[in-house]
Amino acid sequence: MSTSLLYHGFGLPTGYEYQSSRYENGSIIFVILEKRFALRCSSCDSREIHLRGSHTRIFRALPIGNRPCYFEFAVPRVQCLKCKLVRQVKVRFTKGSEQHTKRFKKLALMLSRHMTIKAVAKYLRVSWDFVKDIQKDYLQRRYKRPNIKKLKRVAIDEVYMGKKAGYLTIVLDLQSGIVVYVGKGKSGESLDPFWERLRRAKVKLEVVATDMGAPFIKSARDNQPDAVNVADHFHVIKLFNEKLTILRRDMQRDAETAMGKKVLKGIRWLLMLKPENLALRKASARQRLDNALELNKPLATAYYMKEELRLIWQQKSKKDASNLLTEWVNKADVSGIRVVKSFARTLARLRVAILAYYDFKGLSSGKIEGSNNKIKTIHKVAYGYRDMEFLKLKILSMHENREDALSG
Ligand SMILES: [Zn+2]
């Protein structure tokens, strides 16, 4: 064992020296000392000092395989001749008062790229929070303040992160696909710090794509009055899907009432019959099937209308899209389905925002959809995160390429 091995292998800086080693409870302890010439006053960096005893401390160092290793170091206490103070010298292989070497923390971070926080913690025999804090530290340095100077087009979204975290408001750079802001809640105020940041950087947005709820639209209009509000395909379909869910629930409830049950009762075998065989049955049997199908008709119509809705964003020209939108709204009006009719009113109100899509080239909602899917994955991993700041950083860093990304 030598000083040079600790230097090359364990990141011990120059000025320290290997003294001895011992083995305790499956751990390896390297006793080290700092050479006299390397000692300085921790306050003014002066070398003019007198030794005034020491205080022994233990630091986690890089493990050897699955064997924990420690540095045992009697940290010298020195009296500075310049500033007269008596204090411990700075421990150069650790940060502040931490009990781990810088190398050890670096290893935890490196492992985080391939293993979950839980796995890293188990391997290094440290707590989950210890690994989390190392990740957080790293993420904070890199992602706390995303560069917004060149921001032109953004999408604003709300995501539900479970009971603990509640709703988060996400702002996405539509050009790069990078999340540039994460706010708490889903109200217009959730965006205030973001608008403030834009103001300070003197950024004027060109496009703000939002969901169809009033709070974000209003907040964007108040704070970036020159930006055009665009209702993109992703958000419109998302809202329509929510309406479909309501419709399906309503219908299920109706079917559970006595009337519905009576209609649905015993028609399963009728549904299985081939049409030619059905023709041979009594008229009353056919009537029963028609009644049952009638019950499901609104759902079938609504599904069909969703497919037609998509086409509004796939037209060659704004004019074609405009015609299609009018046609869709009219169809919805006569559909007789309550939720579809109310959705049509929303669409009519947002007509300008929907058609604005055609005024900006390359405004596909693929990036919004992609980021939404990624956030859902983070949601799954992050469900247990109690640390809100950490959760935000995880979202801000989710565009990170695979090699650099940290596991949850
Ligand atoms: Zn000093």
Residues whose N, C-alpha, C, O or C-beta is under 5 A from the ligand:
A	BS01	ZN	C41 S43 C44 D45 S46 C80 K82 C83
